[in-house]
Amino acid sequence: MLPWTGRDDERTAELRVTGYYYGYVRDRPDSVLAALRAMARDDGA
């Protein structure tokens, strides 16, 4: 059982959101890096 199971507070919601985005970094680091590099090169980023 996870420590936050059954709790519905702000921290729990944050863990769900960050876990969702962590999947992108874990599964597609090449795509995340390419996106960050494209934003860094563009004016107004």
PDB file of all heavy atoms in Angstrom:
ATOM      1  N   MET A   1       0.841  -1.171   0.000  1.00  0.00           N
ATOM      2  CA  MET A   1       0.000   0.000   0.000  1.00  0.00           C
ATOM      3  C   MET A   1       0.894   1.245   0.000  1.00  0.00           C
ATOM      4  O   MET A   1       1.845   1.333   0.754  1.00  0.00           O
ATOM      5  CB  MET A   1      -0.904  -0.017   1.218  1.00  0.00           C
ATOM      6  CG  MET A   1      -1.789   1.185   1.339  1.00  0.00           C
ATOM      7  SD  MET A   1      -2.842   1.062   2.769  1.00  0.00           S
ATOM      8  CE  MET A   1      -4.404   1.170   1.984  1.00  0.00           C
ATOM      9  N   LEU A   2       0.567   2.164  -0.852  1.00  0.00           N
ATOM     10  CA  LEU A   2       1.334   3.410  -0.947  1.00  0.00           C
ATOM     11  C   LEU A   2       0.967   4.340   0.196  1.00  0.00           C
ATOM     12  O   LEU A   2      -0.182   4.392   0.620  1.00  0.00           O
ATOM     13  CB  LEU A   2       1.064   4.083  -2.286  1.00  0.00           C
ATOM     14  CG  LEU A   2       1.473   3.263  -3.508  1.00  0.00           C
ATOM     15  CD1 LEU A   2       1.009   3.947  -4.788  1.00  0.00           C
ATOM     16  CD2 LEU A   2       2.967   3.051  -3.537  1.00  0.00           C
ATOM     17  N   PRO A   3       1.935   5.117   0.688  1.00  0.00           N
ATOM     18  CA  PRO A   3       1.662   5.996   1.838  1.00  0.00           C
ATOM     19  C   PRO A   3       0.565   7.022   1.587  1.00  0.00           C
ATOM     20  O   PRO A   3      -0.095   7.454   2.510  1.00  0.00           O
ATOM     21  CB  PRO A   3       2.992   6.697   2.097  1.00  0.00           C
ATOM     22  CG  PRO A   3       3.989   6.069   1.230  1.00  0.00           C
ATOM     23  CD  PRO A   3       3.295   5.206   0.234  1.00  0.00           C
ATOM     24  N   TRP A   4       0.384   7.426   0.335  1.00  0.00           N
ATOM     25  CA  TRP A   4      -0.600   8.458   0.059  1.00  0.00           C
ATOM     26  C   TRP A   4      -1.958   7.886  -0.351  1.00  0.00           C
ATOM     27  O   TRP A   4      -2.870   8.623  -0.659  1.00  0.00           O
ATOM     28  CB  TRP A   4      -0.091   9.430  -1.006  1.00  0.00           C
ATOM     29  CG  TRP A   4       0.314   8.766  -2.280  1.00  0.00           C
ATOM     30  CD1 TRP A   4      -0.510   8.391  -3.290  1.00  0.00           C
ATOM     31  CD2 TRP A   4       1.622   8.389  -2.667  1.00  0.00           C
ATOM     32  NE1 TRP A   4       0.202   7.794  -4.297  1.00  0.00           N
ATOM     33  CE2 TRP A   4       1.524   7.781  -3.940  1.00  0.00           C
ATOM     34  CE3 TRP A   4       2.864   8.493  -2.079  1.00  0.00           C
ATOM     35  CZ2 TRP A   4       2.634   7.291  -4.603  1.00  0.00           C
ATOM     36  CZ3 TRP A   4       3.961   8.002  -2.766  1.00  0.00           C
ATOM     37  CH2 TRP A   4       3.831   7.419  -4.001  1.00  0.00           C
ATOM     38  N   THR A   5      -2.101   6.567  -0.377  1.00  0.00           N
ATOM     39  CA  THR A   5      -3.372   5.949  -0.740  1.00  0.00           C
ATOM     40  C   THR A   5      -4.449   6.373   0.249  1.00  0.00           C
ATOM     41  O   THR A   5      -4.254   6.314   1.461  1.00  0.00           O
ATOM     42  CB  THR A   5      -3.239   4.409  -0.747  1.00  0.00           C
ATOM     43  OG1 THR A   5      -2.234   4.059  -1.676  1.00  0.00           O
ATOM     44  CG2 THR A   5      -4.541   3.758  -1.127  1.00  0.00           C
ATOM     45  N   GLY A   6      -5.559   6.797  -0.282  1.00  0.00           N
ATOM     46  CA  GLY A   6      -6.675   7.216   0.562  1.00  0.00           C
ATOM     47  C   GLY A   6      -6.623   8.666   0.996  1.00  0.00           C
ATOM     48  O   GLY A   6      -7.555   9.167   1.594  1.00  0.00           O
ATOM     49  N   ARG A   7      -5.530   9.349   0.685  1.00  0.00           N
ATOM     50  CA  ARG A   7      -5.415  10.767   1.039  1.00  0.00           C
ATOM     51  C   ARG A   7      -5.705  11.597  -0.195  1.00  0.00           C
ATOM     52  O   ARG A   7      -5.324  11.245  -1.294  1.00  0.00           O
ATOM     53  CB  ARG A   7      -4.010  11.084   1.547  1.00  0.00           C
ATOM     54  CG  ARG A   7      -3.708  10.425   2.867  1.00  0.00           C
ATOM     55  CD  ARG A   7      -2.298  10.677   3.329  1.00  0.00           C
ATOM     56  NE  ARG A   7      -1.980  12.095   3.310  1.00  0.00           N
ATOM     57  CZ  ARG A   7      -0.751  12.564   3.352  1.00  0.00           C
ATOM     58  NH1 ARG A   7       0.261  11.756   3.401  1.00  0.00           N
ATOM     59  NH2 ARG A   7      -0.527  13.860   3.333  1.00  0.00           N
ATOM     60  N   ASP A   8      -6.376  12.684  -0.005  1.00  0.00           N
ATOM     61  CA  ASP A   8      -6.686  13.565  -1.130  1.00  0.00           C
ATOM     62  C   ASP A   8      -6.358  14.992  -0.736  1.00  0.00           C
ATOM     63  O   ASP A   8      -7.223  15.778  -0.421  1.00  0.00           O
ATOM     64  CB  ASP A   8      -8.154  13.434  -1.530  1.00  0.00           C
ATOM     65  CG  ASP A   8      -8.443  14.134  -2.853  1.00  0.00           C
ATOM     66  OD1 ASP A   8      -7.511  14.296  -3.648  1.00  0.00           O
ATOM     67  OD2 ASP A   8      -9.601  14.521  -3.066  1.00  0.00           O
ATOM     68  N   ASP A   9      -5.072  15.292  -0.741  1.00  0.00           N
ATOM     69  CA  ASP A   9      -4.653  16.648  -0.404  1.00  0.00           C
ATOM     70  C   ASP A   9      -3.791  17.202  -1.527  1.00  0.00           C
ATOM     71  O   ASP A   9      -3.580  16.566  -2.547  1.00  0.00           O
ATOM     72  CB  ASP A   9      -3.928  16.687   0.945  1.00  0.00           C
ATOM     73  CG  ASP A   9      -2.694  15.792   0.998  1.00  0.00           C
ATOM     74  OD1 ASP A   9      -2.210  15.347  -0.066  1.00  0.00           O
ATOM     75  OD2 ASP A   9      -2.202  15.541   2.102  1.00  0.00           O
ATOM     76  N   GLU A  10      -3.278  18.378  -1.329  1.00  0.00           N
ATOM     77  CA  GLU A  10      -2.492  19.061  -2.360  1.00  0.00           C
ATOM     78  C   GLU A  10      -1.224  18.289  -2.715  1.00  0.00           C
ATOM     79  O   GLU A  10      -0.865  18.165  -3.884  1.00  0.00           O
ATOM     80  CB  GLU A  10      -2.122  20.459  -1.859  1.00  0.00           C
ATOM     81  CG  GLU A  10      -2.210  21.519  -2.919  1.00  0.00           C
ATOM     82  CD  GLU A  10      -2.007  22.901  -2.333  1.00  0.00           C
ATOM     83  OE1 GLU A  10      -2.949  23.413  -1.707  1.00  0.00           O
ATOM     84  OE2 GLU A  10      -0.900  23.431  -2.503  1.00  0.00           O
ATOM     85  N   ARG A  11      -0.568  17.769  -1.734  1.00  0.00           N
ATOM     86  CA  ARG A  11       0.679  17.034  -1.978  1.00  0.00           C
ATOM     87  C   ARG A  11       0.413  15.765  -2.793  1.00  0.00           C
ATOM     88  O   ARG A  11       1.184  15.417  -3.672  1.00  0.00           O
ATOM     89  CB  ARG A  11       1.351  16.674  -0.657  1.00  0.00           C
ATOM     90  CG  ARG A  11       2.698  16.026  -0.857  1.00  0.00           C
ATOM     91  CD  ARG A  11       3.483  15.986   0.453  1.00  0.00           C
ATOM     92  NE  ARG A  11       4.794  15.451   0.210  1.00  0.00           N
ATOM     93  CZ  ARG A  11       5.107  14.175   0.327  1.00  0.00           C
ATOM     94  NH1 ARG A  11       4.193  13.298   0.679  1.00  0.00           N
ATOM     95  NH2 ARG A  11       6.334  13.757   0.090  1.00  0.00           N
ATOM     96  N   THR A  12      -0.660  15.088  -2.510  1.00  0.00           N
ATOM     97  CA  THR A  12      -1.014  13.884  -3.253  1.00  0.00           C
ATOM     98  C   THR A  12      -1.266  14.217  -4.713  1.00  0.00           C
ATOM     99  O   THR A  12      -0.798  13.515  -5.612  1.00  0.00           O
ATOM    100  CB  THR A  12      -2.269  13.222  -2.646  1.00  0.00           C
ATOM    101  OG1 THR A  12      -2.020  12.952  -1.265  1.00  0.00           O
ATOM    102  CG2 THR A  12      -2.616  11.943  -3.353  1.00  0.00           C
ATOM    103  N   ALA A  13      -1.979  15.285  -4.964  1.00  0.00           N
ATOM    104  CA  ALA A  13      -2.246  15.703  -6.340  1.00  0.00           C
ATOM    105  C   ALA A  13      -0.941  16.035  -7.051  1.00  0.00           C
ATOM    106  O   ALA A  13      -0.747  15.684  -8.214  1.00  0.00           O
ATOM    107  CB  ALA A  13      -3.187  16.900  -6.348  1.00  0.00           C
ATOM    108  N   GLU A  14      -0.032  16.674  -6.359  1.00  0.00           N
ATOM    109  CA  GLU A  14       1.267  17.020  -6.954  1.00  0.00           C
ATOM    110  C   GLU A  14       2.056  15.761  -7.314  1.00  0.00           C
ATOM    111  O   GLU A  14       2.674  15.686  -8.373  1.00  0.00           O
ATOM    112  CB  GLU A  14       2.075  17.876  -5.986  1.00  0.00           C
ATOM    113  CG  GLU A  14       3.399  18.340  -6.549  1.00  0.00           C
ATOM    114  CD  GLU A  14       4.170  19.213  -5.575  1.00  0.00           C
ATOM    115  OE1 GLU A  14       3.552  19.923  -4.783  1.00  0.00           O
ATOM    116  OE2 GLU A  14       5.410  19.151  -5.629  1.00  0.00           O
ATOM    117  N   LEU A  15       2.027  14.763  -6.449  1.00  0.00           N
ATOM    118  CA  LEU A  15       2.728  13.510  -6.741  1.00  0.00           C
ATOM    119  C   LEU A  15       2.161  12.833  -7.980  1.00  0.00           C
ATOM    120  O   LEU A  15       2.906  12.275  -8.789  1.00  0.00           O
ATOM    121  CB  LEU A  15       2.636  12.567  -5.543  1.00  0.00           C
ATOM    122  CG  LEU A  15       3.484  12.934  -4.339  1.00  0.00           C
ATOM    123  CD1 LEU A  15       3.138  12.025  -3.151  1.00  0.00           C
ATOM    124  CD2 LEU A  15       4.957  12.842  -4.662  1.00  0.00           C
ATOM    125  N   ARG A  16       0.854  12.874  -8.156  1.00  0.00           N
ATOM    126  CA  ARG A  16       0.250  12.263  -9.336  1.00  0.00           C
ATOM    127  C   ARG A  16       0.693  12.986 -10.602  1.00  0.00           C
ATOM    128  O   ARG A  16       1.006  12.360 -11.607  1.00  0.00           O
ATOM    129  CB  ARG A  16      -1.271  12.279  -9.214  1.00  0.00           C
ATOM    130  CG  ARG A  16      -1.809  11.225  -8.287  1.00  0.00           C
ATOM    131  CD  ARG A  16      -3.305  11.061  -8.434  1.00  0.00           C
ATOM    132  NE  ARG A  16      -4.048  12.281  -8.198  1.00  0.00           N
ATOM    133  CZ  ARG A  16      -4.575  12.618  -7.032  1.00  0.00           C
ATOM    134  NH1 ARG A  16      -4.454  11.826  -5.999  1.00  0.00           N
ATOM    135  NH2 ARG A  16      -5.246  13.740  -6.898  1.00  0.00           N
ATOM    136  N   VAL A  17       0.721  14.304 -10.576  1.00  0.00           N
ATOM    137  CA  VAL A  17       1.107  15.084 -11.753  1.00  0.00           C
ATOM    138  C   VAL A  17       2.584  14.900 -12.066  1.00  0.00           C
ATOM    139  O   VAL A  17       2.953  14.646 -13.207  1.00  0.00           O
ATOM    140  CB  VAL A  17       0.774  16.582 -11.551  1.00  0.00           C
ATOM    141  CG1 VAL A  17       1.369  17.421 -12.664  1.00  0.00           C
ATOM    142  CG2 VAL A  17      -0.725  16.773 -11.482  1.00  0.00           C
ATOM    143  N   THR A  18       3.443  15.005 -11.072  1.00  0.00           N
ATOM    144  CA  THR A  18       4.870  14.859 -11.329  1.00  0.00           C
ATOM    145  C   THR A  18       5.198  13.444 -11.779  1.00  0.00           C
ATOM    146  O   THR A  18       6.084  13.254 -12.612  1.00  0.00           O
ATOM    147  CB  THR A  18       5.724  15.242 -10.108  1.00  0.00           C
ATOM    148  OG1 THR A  18       5.311  14.453  -8.982  1.00  0.00           O
ATOM    149  CG2 THR A  18       5.606  16.708  -9.783  1.00  0.00           C
ATOM    150  N   GLY A  19       4.509  12.465 -11.272  1.00  0.00           N
ATOM    151  CA  GLY A  19       4.718  11.090 -11.710  1.00  0.00           C
ATOM    152  C   GLY A  19       4.359  10.914 -13.169  1.00  0.00           C
ATOM    153  O   GLY A  19       5.030  10.187 -13.910  1.00  0.00           O
ATOM    154  N   TYR A  20       3.320  11.587 -13.592  1.00  0.00           N
ATOM    155  CA  TYR A  20       2.887  11.524 -14.992  1.00  0.00           C
ATOM    156  C   TYR A  20       3.971  12.076 -15.911  1.00  0.00           C
ATOM    157  O   TYR A  20       4.352  11.450 -16.896  1.00  0.00           O
ATOM    158  CB  TYR A  20       1.600  12.330 -15.141  1.00  0.00           C
ATOM    159  CG  TYR A  20       1.034  12.358 -16.528  1.00  0.00           C
ATOM    160  CD1 TYR A  20       0.382  11.263 -17.056  1.00  0.00           C
ATOM    161  CD2 TYR A  20       1.155  13.502 -17.316  1.00  0.00           C
ATOM    162  CE1 TYR A  20      -0.143  11.288 -18.333  1.00  0.00           C
ATOM    163  CE2 TYR A  20       0.637  13.540 -18.597  1.00  0.00           C
ATOM    164  CZ  TYR A  20      -0.005  12.431 -19.098  1.00  0.00           C
ATOM    165  OH  TYR A  20      -0.520  12.465 -20.360  1.00  0.00           O
ATOM    166  N   TYR A  21       4.521  13.224 -15.566  1.00  0.00           N
ATOM    167  CA  TYR A  21       5.559  13.830 -16.402  1.00  0.00           C
ATOM    168  C   TYR A  21       6.899  13.115 -16.264  1.00  0.00           C
ATOM    169  O   TYR A  21       7.696  13.112 -17.191  1.00  0.00           O
ATOM    170  CB  TYR A  21       5.704  15.322 -16.098  1.00  0.00           C
ATOM    171  CG  TYR A  21       4.538  16.095 -16.649  1.00  0.00           C
ATOM    172  CD1 TYR A  21       3.534  16.573 -15.817  1.00  0.00           C
ATOM    173  CD2 TYR A  21       4.410  16.300 -18.015  1.00  0.00           C
ATOM    174  CE1 TYR A  21       2.448  17.249 -16.340  1.00  0.00           C
ATOM    175  CE2 TYR A  21       3.329  16.974 -18.541  1.00  0.00           C
ATOM    176  CZ  TYR A  21       2.348  17.453 -17.690  1.00  0.00           C
ATOM    177  OH  TYR A  21       1.279  18.112 -18.213  1.00  0.00           O
ATOM    178  N   TYR A  22       7.139  12.505 -15.135  1.00  0.00           N
ATOM    179  CA  TYR A  22       8.368  11.738 -14.963  1.00  0.00           C
ATOM    180  C   TYR A  22       8.439  10.623 -16.004  1.00  0.00           C
ATOM    181  O   TYR A  22       9.526  10.278 -16.485  1.00  0.00           O
ATOM    182  CB  TYR A  22       8.453  11.161 -13.556  1.00  0.00           C
ATOM    183  CG  TYR A  22       9.631  10.246 -13.363  1.00  0.00           C
ATOM    184  CD1 TYR A  22      10.926  10.756 -13.335  1.00  0.00           C
ATOM    185  CD2 TYR A  22       9.466   8.872 -13.225  1.00  0.00           C
ATOM    186  CE1 TYR A  22      12.017   9.926 -13.182  1.00  0.00           C
ATOM    187  CE2 TYR A  22      10.551   8.038 -13.075  1.00  0.00           C
ATOM    188  CZ  TYR A  22      11.822   8.559 -13.044  1.00  0.00           C
ATOM    189  OH  TYR A  22      12.887   7.735 -12.909  1.00  0.00           O
ATOM    190  N   GLY A  23       7.306  10.077 -16.379  1.00  0.00           N
ATOM    191  CA  GLY A  23       7.267   9.033 -17.395  1.00  0.00           C
ATOM    192  C   GLY A  23       7.854   9.503 -18.716  1.00  0.00           C
ATOM    193  O   GLY A  23       8.529   8.742 -19.413  1.00  0.00           O
ATOM    194  N   TYR A  24       7.603  10.742 -19.089  1.00  0.00           N
ATOM    195  CA  TYR A  24       8.183  11.291 -20.320  1.00  0.00           C
ATOM    196  C   TYR A  24       9.708  11.318 -20.239  1.00  0.00           C
ATOM    197  O   TYR A  24      10.401  10.939 -21.173  1.00  0.00           O
ATOM    198  CB  TYR A  24       7.704  12.714 -20.588  1.00  0.00           C
ATOM    199  CG  TYR A  24       6.265  12.842 -20.979  1.00  0.00           C
ATOM    200  CD1 TYR A  24       5.447  13.757 -20.341  1.00  0.00           C
ATOM    201  CD2 TYR A  24       5.717  12.074 -22.001  1.00  0.00           C
ATOM    202  CE1 TYR A  24       4.114  13.894 -20.702  1.00  0.00           C
ATOM    203  CE2 TYR A  24       4.396  12.201 -22.370  1.00  0.00           C
ATOM    204  CZ  TYR A  24       3.598  13.111 -21.715  1.00  0.00           C
ATOM    205  OH  TYR A  24       2.295  13.244 -22.068  1.00  0.00           O
ATOM    206  N   VAL A  25      10.217  11.786 -19.123  1.00  0.00           N
ATOM    207  CA  VAL A  25      11.668  11.887 -18.959  1.00  0.00           C
ATOM    208  C   VAL A  25      12.295  10.490 -18.930  1.00  0.00           C
ATOM    209  O   VAL A  25      13.338  10.252 -19.530  1.00  0.00           O
ATOM    210  CB  VAL A  25      12.011  12.670 -17.675  1.00  0.00           C
ATOM    211  CG1 VAL A  25      13.505  12.687 -17.413  1.00  0.00           C
ATOM    212  CG2 VAL A  25      11.468  14.088 -17.755  1.00  0.00           C
ATOM    213  N   ARG A  26      11.640   9.578 -18.264  1.00  0.00           N
ATOM    214  CA  ARG A  26      12.159   8.212 -18.150  1.00  0.00           C
ATOM    215  C   ARG A  26      12.107   7.476 -19.487  1.00  0.00           C
ATOM    216  O   ARG A  26      13.065   6.812 -19.866  1.00  0.00           O
ATOM    217  CB  ARG A  26      11.347   7.451 -17.099  1.00  0.00           C
ATOM    218  CG  ARG A  26      11.822   6.029 -16.855  1.00  0.00           C
ATOM    219  CD  ARG A  26      10.850   5.236 -16.011  1.00  0.00           C
ATOM    220  NE  ARG A  26       9.603   5.099 -16.759  1.00  0.00           N
ATOM    221  CZ  ARG A  26       8.396   5.321 -16.240  1.00  0.00           C
ATOM    222  NH1 ARG A  26       8.266   5.683 -14.987  1.00  0.00           N
ATOM    223  NH2 ARG A  26       7.306   5.174 -16.970  1.00  0.00           N
ATOM    224  N   ASP A  27      10.986   7.599 -20.202  1.00  0.00           N
ATOM    225  CA  ASP A  27      10.779   6.809 -21.413  1.00  0.00           C
ATOM    226  C   ASP A  27      11.289   7.464 -22.687  1.00  0.00           C
ATOM    227  O   ASP A  27      11.610   6.772 -23.646  1.00  0.00           O
ATOM    228  CB  ASP A  27       9.283   6.494 -21.587  1.00  0.00           C
ATOM    229  CG  ASP A  27       8.733   5.681 -20.438  1.00  0.00           C
ATOM    230  OD1 ASP A  27       9.513   4.997 -19.742  1.00  0.00           O
ATOM    231  OD2 ASP A  27       7.508   5.737 -20.211  1.00  0.00           O
ATOM    232  N   ARG A  28      11.327   8.782 -22.736  1.00  0.00           N
ATOM    233  CA  ARG A  28      11.728   9.490 -23.961  1.00  0.00           C
ATOM    234  C   ARG A  28      12.684  10.641 -23.679  1.00  0.00           C
ATOM    235  O   ARG A  28      12.426  11.786 -24.048  1.00  0.00           O
ATOM    236  CB  ARG A  28      10.491  10.033 -24.668  1.00  0.00           C
ATOM    237  CG  ARG A  28       9.496   8.997 -25.147  1.00  0.00           C
ATOM    238  CD  ARG A  28      10.088   8.049 -26.192  1.00  0.00           C
ATOM    239  NE  ARG A  28      10.691   8.711 -27.318  1.00  0.00           N
ATOM    240  CZ  ARG A  28      10.070   9.000 -28.454  1.00  0.00           C
ATOM    241  NH1 ARG A  28       8.831   8.671 -28.628  1.00  0.00           N
ATOM    242  NH2 ARG A  28      10.717   9.611 -29.419  1.00  0.00           N
ATOM    243  N   PRO A  29      13.801  10.380 -23.038  1.00  0.00           N
ATOM    244  CA  PRO A  29      14.718  11.479 -22.714  1.00  0.00           C
ATOM    245  C   PRO A  29      15.217  12.203 -23.955  1.00  0.00           C
ATOM    246  O   PRO A  29      15.461  13.409 -23.906  1.00  0.00           O
ATOM    247  CB  PRO A  29      15.857  10.802 -21.955  1.00  0.00           C
ATOM    248  CG  PRO A  29      15.799   9.374 -22.371  1.00  0.00           C
ATOM    249  CD  PRO A  29      14.343   9.098 -22.640  1.00  0.00           C
ATOM    250  N   ASP A  30      15.349  11.491 -25.074  1.00  0.00           N
ATOM    251  CA  ASP A  30      15.815  12.127 -26.304  1.00  0.00           C
ATOM    252  C   ASP A  30      14.826  13.181 -26.797  1.00  0.00           C
ATOM    253  O   ASP A  30      15.214  14.269 -27.223  1.00  0.00           O
ATOM    254  CB  ASP A  30      16.063  11.084 -27.388  1.00  0.00           C
ATOM    255  CG  ASP A  30      14.844  10.183 -27.631  1.00  0.00           C
ATOM    256  OD1 ASP A  30      14.062   9.942 -26.688  1.00  0.00           O
ATOM    257  OD2 ASP A  30      14.689   9.698 -28.769  1.00  0.00           O
ATOM    258  N   SER A  31      13.558  12.893 -26.696  1.00  0.00           N
ATOM    259  CA  SER A  31      12.530  13.854 -27.130  1.00  0.00           C
ATOM    260  C   SER A  31      12.453  15.057 -26.200  1.00  0.00           C
ATOM    261  O   SER A  31      12.286  16.186 -26.657  1.00  0.00           O
ATOM    262  CB  SER A  31      11.164  13.166 -27.185  1.00  0.00           C
ATOM    263  OG  SER A  31      11.161  12.159 -28.165  1.00  0.00           O
ATOM    264  N   VAL A  32      12.575  14.808 -24.910  1.00  0.00           N
ATOM    265  CA  VAL A  32      12.535  15.910 -23.940  1.00  0.00           C
ATOM    266  C   VAL A  32      13.732  16.827 -24.159  1.00  0.00           C
ATOM    267  O   VAL A  32      13.586  18.056 -24.202  1.00  0.00           O
ATOM    268  CB  VAL A  32      12.503  15.371 -22.491  1.00  0.00           C
ATOM    269  CG1 VAL A  32      12.625  16.500 -21.483  1.00  0.00           C
ATOM    270  CG2 VAL A  32      11.239  14.563 -22.247  1.00  0.00           C
ATOM    271  N   LEU A  33      14.901  16.249 -24.339  1.00  0.00           N
ATOM    272  CA  LEU A  33      16.101  17.041 -24.575  1.00  0.00           C
ATOM    273  C   LEU A  33      15.992  17.833 -25.872  1.00  0.00           C
ATOM    274  O   LEU A  33      16.356  19.011 -25.922  1.00  0.00           O
ATOM    275  CB  LEU A  33      17.332  16.139 -24.598  1.00  0.00           C
ATOM    276  CG  LEU A  33      18.673  16.833 -24.735  1.00  0.00           C
ATOM    277  CD1 LEU A  33      18.891  17.838 -23.617  1.00  0.00           C
ATOM    278  CD2 LEU A  33      19.783  15.805 -24.760  1.00  0.00           C
ATOM    279  N   ALA A  34      15.486  17.218 -26.920  1.00  0.00           N
ATOM    280  CA  ALA A  34      15.326  17.918 -28.200  1.00  0.00           C
ATOM    281  C   ALA A  34      14.364  19.102 -28.053  1.00  0.00           C
ATOM    282  O   ALA A  34      14.614  20.177 -28.608  1.00  0.00           O
ATOM    283  CB  ALA A  34      14.823  16.952 -29.265  1.00  0.00           C
ATOM    284  N   ALA A  35      13.297  18.922 -27.315  1.00  0.00           N
ATOM    285  CA  ALA A  35      12.343  20.013 -27.107  1.00  0.00           C
ATOM    286  C   ALA A  35      12.979  21.156 -26.324  1.00  0.00           C
ATOM    287  O   ALA A  35      12.802  22.336 -26.665  1.00  0.00           O
ATOM    288  CB  ALA A  35      11.104  19.490 -26.378  1.00  0.00           C
ATOM    289  N   LEU A  36      13.717  20.829 -25.282  1.00  0.00           N
ATOM    290  CA  LEU A  36      14.382  21.870 -24.488  1.00  0.00           C
ATOM    291  C   LEU A  36      15.425  22.620 -25.322  1.00  0.00           C
ATOM    292  O   LEU A  36      15.536  23.843 -25.218  1.00  0.00           O
ATOM    293  CB  LEU A  36      15.033  21.261 -23.248  1.00  0.00           C
ATOM    294  CG  LEU A  36      14.073  20.727 -22.194  1.00  0.00           C
ATOM    295  CD1 LEU A  36      14.828  19.965 -21.115  1.00  0.00           C
ATOM    296  CD2 LEU A  36      13.252  21.853 -21.589  1.00  0.00           C
ATOM    297  N   ARG A  37      16.155  21.909 -26.151  1.00  0.00           N
ATOM    298  CA  ARG A  37      17.148  22.560 -27.000  1.00  0.00           C
ATOM    299  C   ARG A  37      16.475  23.476 -28.033  1.00  0.00           C
ATOM    300  O   ARG A  37      16.954  24.575 -28.286  1.00  0.00           O
ATOM    301  CB  ARG A  37      18.002  21.523 -27.714  1.00  0.00           C
ATOM    302  CG  ARG A  37      19.011  20.890 -26.806  1.00  0.00           C
ATOM    303  CD  ARG A  37      19.855  19.872 -27.510  1.00  0.00           C
ATOM    304  NE  ARG A  37      20.929  19.416 -26.633  1.00  0.00           N
ATOM    305  CZ  ARG A  37      21.553  18.273 -26.786  1.00  0.00           C
ATOM    306  NH1 ARG A  37      21.255  17.457 -27.780  1.00  0.00           N
ATOM    307  NH2 ARG A  37      22.498  17.911 -25.942  1.00  0.00           N
ATOM    308  N   ALA A  38      15.360  23.043 -28.596  1.00  0.00           N
ATOM    309  CA  ALA A  38      14.643  23.867 -29.563  1.00  0.00           C
ATOM    310  C   ALA A  38      14.134  25.144 -28.912  1.00  0.00           C
ATOM    311  O   ALA A  38      14.223  26.227 -29.484  1.00  0.00           O
ATOM    312  CB  ALA A  38      13.485  23.076 -30.166  1.00  0.00           C
ATOM    313  N   MET A  39      13.617  25.034 -27.701  1.00  0.00           N
ATOM    314  CA  MET A  39      13.128  26.221 -26.986  1.00  0.00           C
ATOM    315  C   MET A  39      14.267  27.161 -26.633  1.00  0.00           C
ATOM    316  O   MET A  39      14.128  28.370 -26.702  1.00  0.00           O
ATOM    317  CB  MET A  39      12.372  25.820 -25.721  1.00  0.00           C
ATOM    318  CG  MET A  39      11.032  25.198 -26.008  1.00  0.00           C
ATOM    319  SD  MET A  39      10.030  24.910 -24.534  1.00  0.00           S
ATOM    320  CE  MET A  39      10.960  23.628 -23.719  1.00  0.00           C
ATOM    321  N   ALA A  40      15.404  26.615 -26.249  1.00  0.00           N
ATOM    322  CA  ALA A  40      16.536  27.440 -25.861  1.00  0.00           C
ATOM    323  C   ALA A  40      17.127  28.203 -27.036  1.00  0.00           C
ATOM    324  O   ALA A  40      17.632  29.320 -26.884  1.00  0.00           O
ATOM    325  CB  ALA A  40      17.621  26.565 -25.215  1.00  0.00           C
ATOM    326  N   ARG A  41      17.053  27.637 -28.240  1.00  0.00           N
ATOM    327  CA  ARG A  41      17.611  28.295 -29.422  1.00  0.00           C
ATOM    328  C   ARG A  41      16.686  29.375 -29.968  1.00  0.00           C
ATOM    329  O   ARG A  41      17.130  30.284 -30.656  1.00  0.00           O
ATOM    330  CB  ARG A  41      17.859  27.257 -30.514  1.00  0.00           C
ATOM    331  CG  ARG A  41      19.081  26.438 -30.292  1.00  0.00           C
ATOM    332  CD  ARG A  41      19.418  25.625 -31.524  1.00  0.00           C
ATOM    333  NE  ARG A  41      18.362  24.689 -31.869  1.00  0.00           N
ATOM    334  CZ  ARG A  41      18.383  23.386 -31.625  1.00  0.00           C
ATOM    335  NH1 ARG A  41      19.422  22.860 -31.057  1.00  0.00           N
ATOM    336  NH2 ARG A  41      17.381  22.615 -31.980  1.00  0.00           N
ATOM    337  N   ASP A  42      15.420  29.285 -29.715  1.00  0.00           N
ATOM    338  CA  ASP A  42      14.441  30.203 -30.312  1.00  0.00           C
ATOM    339  C   ASP A  42      14.366  31.507 -29.506  1.00  0.00           C
ATOM    340  O   ASP A  42      14.429  31.502 -28.286  1.00  0.00           O
ATOM    341  CB  ASP A  42      13.068  29.533 -30.346  1.00  0.00           C
ATOM    342  CG  ASP A  42      12.103  30.255 -31.271  1.00  0.00           C
ATOM    343  OD1 ASP A  42      12.555  31.035 -32.112  1.00  0.00           O
ATOM    344  OD2 ASP A  42      10.897  30.025 -31.132  1.00  0.00           O
ATOM    345  N   ASP A  43      14.245  32.621 -30.217  1.00  0.00           N
ATOM    346  CA  ASP A  43      14.073  33.917 -29.540  1.00  0.00           C
ATOM    347  C   ASP A  43      12.734  33.935 -28.797  1.00  0.00           C
ATOM    348  O   ASP A  43      11.728  33.452 -29.290  1.00  0.00           O
ATOM    349  CB  ASP A  43      14.085  35.056 -30.555  1.00  0.00           C
ATOM    350  CG  ASP A  43      15.478  35.300 -31.119  1.00  0.00           C
ATOM    351  OD1 ASP A  43      16.457  34.901 -30.474  1.00  0.00           O
ATOM    352  OD2 ASP A  43      15.567  35.889 -32.216  1.00  0.00           O
ATOM    353  N   GLY A  44      12.758  34.511 -27.632  1.00  0.00           N
ATOM    354  CA  GLY A  44      11.531  34.655 -26.854  1.00  0.00           C
ATOM    355  C   GLY A  44      11.165  33.424 -26.053  1.00  0.00           C
ATOM    356  O   GLY A  44      10.083  33.348 -25.490  1.00  0.00           O
ATOM    357  N   ALA A  45      12.059  32.469 -26.012  1.00  0.00           N
ATOM    358  CA  ALA A  45      11.754  31.238 -25.275  1.00  0.00           C
ATOM    359  C   ALA A  45      11.795  31.487 -23.786  1.00  0.00           C
ATOM    360  O   ALA A  45      12.463  32.315 -23.288  1.00  0.00           O
ATOM    361  CB  ALA A  45      12.752  30.142 -25.639  1.00  0.00           C
TER     362      ALA A  45
END
